Amino acid sequence: MKILYGVVGEGMGHAMRSRVVIEHLLAQGHELEIMASGRATDFLSKRFAGVNRIHGLHMIYEENRVRRGKTLWSNVLSGATGTPKNIAAYFELIKDFRPELTVSDFESWTYLYAKIHRLPILSVDNMQIINRCTHDAEILAGHEAGFQLTRAFVKSKLPFCNHYVIATFFRPPVRKQETTLVPPILRPEIIAANRRPGEHLLVYQTAEGNDALSATLAKTGLECRIYGMRRNITEEQVEGNLRYRPFSEEGFIDDLASCRAVIAGGGFTLMGEAVYLRKPMLAVPLGRQFEQVLNARYLEREGFGRGADSLDDPAVVADFVKAIPACEEKLAGYSQDGNRRLFEVMDGLLDRAHAGVL
C-alpha cells in the first residue's frame, strides 16, 4: 500500500517509535511518504530518504516545568509564519503521491489530509491511552484538572481515526472501540542490548547545575553514571562515585542495560525501555505534564519503580534505593517478545484496509 506517515516532533519518543514502525512497513513492501516536524525530521532523515519537514507543535520548558503561556504564544507565532508556505506545498506533494492510508503518530497535518480525502487513518502512539482507557481515582488523585485538560487536548488531536494502536506497559480498561494496546515499541538497539545485572545507577536529568541532586547521589555510595546535567562536556568527568558522561547513544544504552536502576523523568520511551530491560526506575515527571504523571503512577502501581514530584528531598532517592529489590521481583514477571505483537497488529490492520473493511 501507499502510506502517508506523519510524526510530531515534540519529544524524541515519537520519532524513535515511528522509526520502528516505518522500518517494518518498508520491509513488508509498502511505499511510504514521511512527514515530520521539529527534531523528528532530523532524526528520521538520517535513516530514510525524502523525509519532509512540516510545522508542528513544540513546548517551552523552564525550571523543569512546561511554560504554558510562552508555549502557546510561540506556537501561534511559528504557526502563523510557517503554515502558509509549508502546507500548500505539502498538500501538493501528497496529492502527487496519492496515498491509500495514513498513519499518524500524534501529527495533525497528515490526519487533516486523510480526513479531507476520506482515507483510512491509523493512530500509533502512547498518548491516546489518556482518552481511550479508564483511569481510577487513585491514579488521578490531585491531578484531576490536569487529567481533564490533557484528555480534552488528546481527544481533539486525532478524533475518529479508524483504529488506535497504543503502546503501553500498563493495562487500564479500554473504554472505546477500535483500540488496541500493545507493549512498548522498542528500538532494535534496545532489543539487542546485553541486559545484565549491575551496581551503578543510570541518572538522566537535564537540569544543569543541580548541586543538591549531585550531593544526594553522592550519599548513596553507589556509582552514578549521569547524563544531561553537564550537557557541554566532551569526555567523562569523575567526582567520587559520580561519573558525568557526554551523551552517546551506544554508551547510554549499554549503561541502561547494565545498571542496577534508573533515575529519570516521566517520559514514556525511556520508561518502557527500562521496564523491558527489567530495570527499576525512579520517575520524576515534568511539572504540568499530566501524561508523565500518569506514566509514573502506573509504574509505581505495577511495582516496577517509584514516582516522585521532585528530587529536592534526599529521602526520595534513599527510599528508592531501598525499594530496588522489591521492584526487581515485580519486573522479573514482566514478559515482552520484542515488537512481535505490534507488528502482528499493524499487519492485520493493513490487511483490513486493503480489503476495504477497516
N, C-alpha and C positions, 0 to 999 in steps of 0.2 A: 504494500500500500504506500501511497504518497502521504507523508505525515508532516504536519506543521507542529513544531515543538517549541514552546515558549518557556523561558526560565527567568524568574525575577532575580535581580542582582543584589537584594538586601540580605547580607549574610552569605557566607560561602557554603553553608549546608545545602542550599538549593542547587548550586552548581555541582557540588560533589555527588549529590544524589542523582541529578539528571545525567551526569556523565555515565553512570552505571546503566541507567535505562536506555540512553541513546546508544551505547555500545551494543547492548543486547538487541535493540531493534535493527541496527545496521547489520549485525551478524545474522539476523533472521531474513535479510534480503529486502528490508523496507527502505524506501527512499525518503530522506529527511531534509527539511529546511528548518534551520535552527535560529530562533530569535532570542536575544538575551539583553539584559541591561546591567549597568554597573560592573562590579568586579567579575560577575559571572561571564561576561563577554570575553575578558582576557583569559580566564581560566579555561573556558571551553575552546577558545580559538587555538590554544596550544595543542589541542587533541583532535579537533575536527576542522575540516576545511569549510570556508564560507559561512562562518557564524556572523549573523547580522546584529549590529548594535542598535538598540532602541532605548527610548527614555523609560525609566522605571522608578518606582518608589524607593526612597532612601531615608534613613533615620540619622538624627544627630544625637550623639552621646556625649555627656559631660558628667564627670564625677560619678561614673558607674550608673548613670540614670539616663533614660530617654527624655530628651527635652522636647516636649510636645509642641510648644509654640514655635520654636525655631525649626523643628522638623516640618510642620505644616507650611510655614512661610517659605522655606527653602524648596519644598516640592511644588508649591504654587508657582514660584518664580521659574524654576528649571523646567517645569511642565509647560508653562506658557511660552517659553523660548524654544524648548526642544521639540514639542509635539508637532506643530505645523510643518516644520521642514523635514521631520523624520517620518511621520506617519503616512503622508501621502506616497512617498517613495516606497515605504514598507508595504503598503497595501497593493501597490502596483507590482512589486516583486512577488508577492504571494499569488496575485492573480495569474502571473505567468507560470508559477509553479503548479497551480491547480491541485491543492491538497484534497485528500479524501477524508481526512480525520485530523483532529487537533488533540495534542497532549499539552496540558498546561501545568507547570509547577508554580502555582500562585502568580501567574503572569497574566495581565489583563488584556493586552492588545491582541494576542493570538486568540484568546477567548472571544473578544468582540468580533474579530473577523469570522470566526466559526459561527457565531450566532447570526450575524448578518447574512451569511451564505448558507445557513442551515446545515452545517456539518456536525457530525457527532463529536463530542468533546469528552476526553478523559482527564480528570484531575488526579495528579500524583504528587502528594506532599505529606507533611505531618500536621499541618495547621488545622485541617478540616476536622480533626478529632474534637476540637473545641465545640464545634457546632453540631456535628453529626452523631455524637455519643452523649450519654447521660453521665453527669458527674455529681456525686453526692455532696451533702452539706459539709462533711468533714474536709473534703478536698478543697472546697471553695471558701471555707471559713476565713473571714477577714478580708477576702478579696472578691466579694460578691459584685461590687460595682465594676471592678476591673474585668471580671468574667463577662458581665453583660455587655460592656463596651467592646471587648475583644470579639465576643461571639457575633455581635451585630456587624462588625467590620469583616470578619471571616465569611459570614453568611452572604454579605453583599459583594464580596470579591469575585466569586465564581459561582453564581447561583444556577441551578437547573442544568448541571452537567449530566451527561448520560450515565456516568459512573464515577465514583470517588474511590481511589486507592490510597489508603492512609498507612504510612509507616509508623510503627509504634512497638515498644517493648512491654507496654501495659495494655490491658484489655477491658476498658469500661464497656457497658452495654451499648450496642449500636441502636440508635433510635430512628434512623432514616433508611429507607430502601436504597438500593443501588450503591451500597457502601461496603467495601471490603477492607479489613485490617490485615496488614502483612507485617512481618518483622522488620526491624530497621534495615534500610538499604545500605549495603556495605561496599566500600571501595575494594577493589581487588587486593590492594596492598594490606588492608586490614585482614582479609580472609587468609592471605599468605603469610601473615606475621607469625613469628616464632613465639607463641604465647608460653610463658614460663614464670614460675614464682620468683619474686624479687623482694628486696628490702627497702627500696627507695620510694619516696612519694613523687609523683609527677604533678607539678603545680603549673597551671596555666591561668595567669591573671594579667590583664592588660593595663592595670593602673600602675604607672611608673612612680617610683619614689615612695612606695608604701613601706616605710621603715617599721611600722608597728607589725605588719604581717611578717616581715623578714625576721623580726625578733621572736614572734610566736613560732615560726617554723624552726628557728634555731633551737628553741627549747624542746622540741620533740625528740631531739637526739637522733633522728632518722636522716639519712641522706635525702636531700630535696633537690630534684632536678627541675629548675624553674625556667619557664618560658614566658615571654611577654612583659615582664617587669622592667627589663632593660633592653628595649627594642632596637637600639642602635649598635649594640655590641657585635663584633665580628668573630670573636672567639670566646671560649668559655672563661668565666670569672669565678674563682673558688674562694669562698669565705667560710671557713669551718666546714660544717655539714651542708652548707648551701652552695649549689652549683648553678649559676646563672648561665643559660645557654642561648646562643643565637639560633634563630629558627632554621630548622632543616626538616623537611617532611619525612625523610628517611629516618633521621635521628629521633624525631618526635614519636613516630610510630613504634620504633624499637623500644624507646623509653616507656611508652604506654604498654606494650606487650610484655615488658619485663618488670613493671612496677609492682609495688605492694598495694597501692591505692592511688586515687586521683583526687586532686582539689582543683575545681574549675568553676566556670559559670553554669548557667542553666540551659545552654543551647542543646538542641536535641541530637545533633550529629555526633559530637564527642561522647555524649551520654550513652547513645546507642552503641557506639564502638566499645566503650568501657564495659557495658553490660555483656556484649558479645564475647569480649575477651575475659569476662568474669573478674573484673577489677572493681572493687568497691569505690564509690565516688562520693565526695562531699560537694554538693552543688550549691552555688551561691547565685541566684537569679539576679539579672539586672533590674534596677528599680523601674517600675512602670512597664514591665514586660510580663503580662499575665501568663503568656504561653510558657515562659521559663519557670514561673512559679508552679504551674501545672505539672511540668516535667519533674521538677524537684520533689513535689509532694507525692507523685506516683512512684518515683524512685525510692523514697523512704517507705511508702506503704508496701511495696514489693519486697522490702528488706535488702535491696541492692545497694543502699547507701544512705546518706542523710542529706537533708536540705537545711539551709541557714539563710537568714536575711542578710547577714554580713559576717565578716571575719574580724570585726573590731574586738570581740571578746576572745581572749586566748583560750578560754574553756571550750569554745566551739570546736577548735582543731583537736584539742586534747581529748574531748569526748568522742570525736570521730575516730581517732586512732584506737581508742579502747574498743570501739564497736566494730572494727575491721574483721575480726574473726567471725562474728555473727553474720556479717554481710557476706563473707566468703562462703559460709554454709548455705545461705539462700541462693547465691549465684551458682553454686555447684549444681543446682537443679535446673538452671536455665538451659534451654536447648534451641539451637537455630542452625539449619543446614544452609549456611551462606545465603545466597539470594534466590534459592530454588523456588520458594513459594511465590515471590514477587514475579519471577519470570513465567511461572505457570499461570498466574492471574492475568498478566499482561497479554500473553499469547491467546488465552481464552477470550479475552475482551476483543482483541483484534479479529479473531475468527468470527465472533458475533457481528462485529462491524462489517466485515467483508460479506457476511451473509445477509446484511441488512436488518438484523434483529437486535441491535444494541439499543 
